[in-house]
Amino acid sequence: VSLTREVNLRQQAYGFTPLSLAPAIGNSIPGIDQIVRYTRNSMAIRYGENIFQQGIAFTDSNFTEVFDLPMITGDAVSLKEKSNILISEEFAGICFGDEAAVGKMIKVYYGDDDERLFRVSGVFRDIPQNASMQFNLLCLIENYIDFNNIEEHLWTDWIAATFLMIRDDK
């Protein structure tokens, strides 16, 4: 889903959408099989005494039903649990070295005073550099809503993208 606005006397397309768009659409439009929201932020991640600044994506639980996310260990279905987080192969190596990542607990910091504990429930192959979505950690969008104290059904908060999956019945 995109919006268009005039910038410097020309039409410019943007992928930003209101967070509330997906719940508002719900099942009301025939032909839409799935709706996935996605947004990203850079956040501090802590494991033990080490702190890493990483790109973390927040999405709906059906993300891996719409987009390919090849798993190395763990299970993408585990994304359905709010306290679970999936991490990239690269970040697993940086954070845990040769230790198995699945089952480890990490802290995610939002600002100076909000931290959440997540269980690593899977490791996915690194996202290709030419992909439009770049992240090293992936968790549920409900965490983004909580971190930002957002009322999900108001139209004032915007996210990076809302994707609609529409079946091609040709």
HURAKA-V259318 format. One record per residue. N is the residue number from 0. RES is the residue in one small letter. SS is DSSP state (hx for helix, st for strand, lp for the rest). PHI is phi in degrees with one decimal (none if undefined). BURIAL is I if it has 16 or more other C-alpha atoms within 10 Angstrom, else O. Layout:
n-><N & N>
res-><RES & RES>
ss-><SS & SS>
phi-><PHI & PHI>
burial-><BURIAL & BURIAL>
This chain:
n-><0 & 1 & 2 & 3 & 4 & 5 & 6 & 7 & 8 & 9 & 10 & 11 & 12 & 13 & 14 & 15 & 16 & 17 & 18 & 19 & 20 & 21 & 22 & 23 & 24 & 25 & 26 & 27 & 28 & 29 & 30 & 31 & 32 & 33 & 34 & 35 & 36 & 37 & 38 & 39 & 40 & 41 & 42 & 43 & 44 & 45 & 46 & 47 & 48 & 49 & 50 & 51 & 52 & 53 & 54 & 55 & 56 & 57 & 58 & 59 & 60 & 61 & 62 & 63 & 64 & 65 & 66 & 67 & 68 & 69 & 70 & 71 & 72 & 73 & 74 & 75 & 76 & 77 & 78 & 79 & 80 & 81 & 82 & 83 & 84 & 85 & 86 & 87 & 88 & 89 & 90 & 91 & 92 & 93 & 94 & 95 & 96 & 97 & 98 & 99 & 100 & 101 & 102 & 103 & 104 & 105 & 106 & 107 & 108 & 109 & 110 & 111 & 112 & 113 & 114 & 115 & 116 & 117 & 118 & 119 & 120 & 121 & 122 & 123 & 124 & 125 & 126 & 127 & 128 & 129 & 130 & 131 & 132 & 133 & 134 & 135 & 136 & 137 & 138 & 139 & 140 & 141 & 142 & 143 & 144 & 145 & 146 & 147 & 148 & 149 & 150 & 151 & 152 & 153 & 154 & 155 & 156 & 157 & 158 & 159 & 160 & 161 & 162 & 163 & 164 & 165 & 166 & 167 & 168 & 169>
res-><v & s & l & t & r & e & v & n & l & r & q & q & a & y & g & f & t & p & l & s & l & a & p & a & i & g & n & s & i & p & g & i & d & q & i & v & r & y & t & r & n & s & m & a & i & r & y & g & e & n & i & f & q & q & g & i & a & f & t & d & s & n & f & t & e & v & f & d & l & p & m & i & t & g & d & a & v & s & l & k & e & k & s & n & i & l & i & s & e & e & f & a & g & i & c & f & g & d & e & a & a & v & g & k & m & i & k & v & y & y & g & d & d & d & e & r & l & f & r & v & s & g & v & f & r & d & i & p & q & n & a & s & m & q & f & n & l & l & c & l & i & e & n & y & i & d & f & n & n & i & e & e & h & l & w & t & d & w & i & a & a & t & f & l & m & i & r & d & d & k>
ss-><lp & lp & st & st & st & st & st & lp & lp & st & st & st & st & st & lp & lp & st & st & lp & lp & hx & hx & hx & hx & hx & lp & lp & lp & lp & lp & lp & st & st & st & st & st & st & st & st & st & st & st & st & st & st & st & st & lp & lp & st & st & st & st & st & st & st & st & st & st & lp & lp & lp & hx & hx & hx & hx & lp & lp & lp & lp & st & st & st & st & lp & hx & hx & hx & hx & hx & lp & lp & lp & st & st & st & st & st & hx & hx & hx & hx & hx & hx & hx & hx & lp & lp & lp & lp & lp & lp & lp & lp & st & st & st & st & st & st & lp & lp & lp & st & st & st & st & st & st & st & st & st & st & st & lp & lp & lp & lp & lp & lp & lp & lp & lp & lp & lp & lp & st & st & st & st & hx & hx & hx & hx & hx & hx & hx & lp & lp & lp & lp & lp & lp & lp & lp & lp & lp & st & st & lp & st & st & st & st & st & st & lp & lp & lp & lp>
phi-><none & -136.7 & -122.3 & -123.4 & -140.0 & -83.7 & -132.8 & 51.9 & 65.7 & -137.7 & -81.0 & -122.1 & -88.6 & -130.7 & -90.9 & -65.8 & -141.1 & -64.9 & -55.5 & -78.2 & -59.8 & -60.8 & -64.4 & -68.4 & -69.4 & 47.6 & -105.2 & -81.6 & -111.8 & -60.5 & 97.1 & -88.8 & -82.1 & -147.4 & -127.9 & -131.3 & -96.9 & -147.6 & -148.8 & -140.1 & -151.4 & -98.8 & -139.5 & -82.8 & -120.3 & -123.6 & -133.3 & 63.1 & -95.4 & -94.1 & -122.6 & -126.9 & -93.8 & -138.2 & -80.3 & -118.8 & -104.0 & -120.1 & -151.2 & -78.3 & -65.3 & -92.2 & -50.3 & -76.6 & -84.5 & -102.0 & -115.6 & -73.9 & -138.6 & -61.1 & -91.4 & -96.9 & -138.5 & 79.8 & -141.1 & -63.6 & -62.2 & -62.6 & -61.1 & -67.7 & -93.2 & -59.6 & -90.7 & -94.4 & -142.3 & -101.2 & -128.9 & -77.6 & -58.0 & -60.9 & -66.9 & -58.0 & -66.7 & -65.1 & -81.2 & -112.1 & 62.3 & -87.8 & -71.2 & -66.7 & -84.1 & -62.7 & 97.2 & -72.9 & -105.8 & -127.4 & -107.3 & -114.9 & -107.1 & -119.1 & 70.6 & -90.1 & -124.7 & -123.4 & -133.1 & -132.8 & -98.0 & -124.6 & -100.4 & -69.7 & -112.6 & -176.5 & -123.3 & -109.0 & -62.8 & -57.4 & -70.8 & -59.1 & -60.0 & -89.4 & -77.6 & -75.8 & -104.0 & -121.2 & -162.7 & -112.2 & -137.4 & -140.9 & -143.5 & -70.6 & -64.9 & -59.8 & -67.6 & -61.7 & -61.3 & -66.7 & -56.0 & -99.0 & 50.8 & -95.3 & -89.1 & -57.4 & -98.4 & -89.8 & -97.2 & -95.8 & -104.9 & -113.5 & -125.2 & -67.4 & -165.8 & -126.5 & -109.1 & -112.5 & -101.7 & -119.6 & -67.4 & -95.0 & -92.0 & -67.5>
burial-><O & O & O & O & O & O & O & O & O & O & O & O & O & O & O & I & I & I & I & I & I & I & O & O & O & O & O & O & O & O & O & O & O & I & I & I & I & I & I & I & O & I & I & I & I & I & O & O & O & O & I & O & O & I & I & I & I & I & I & I & I & I & I & O & O & O & O & O & I & O & I & O & I & I & O & I & O & I & I & O & O & O & I & I & I & I & I & I & I & O & I & I & O & O & I & O & O & O & O & O & I & I & O & O & I & I & I & I & I & I & O & O & O & O & O & O & O & I & I & I & I & I & I & I & O & I & I & O & O & O & O & O & O & O & I & I & I & I & I & I & I & I & O & I & O & O & O & O & O & O & O & I & O & O & O & O & O & O & I & I & I & I & I & I & O & O & O & O & O & O>
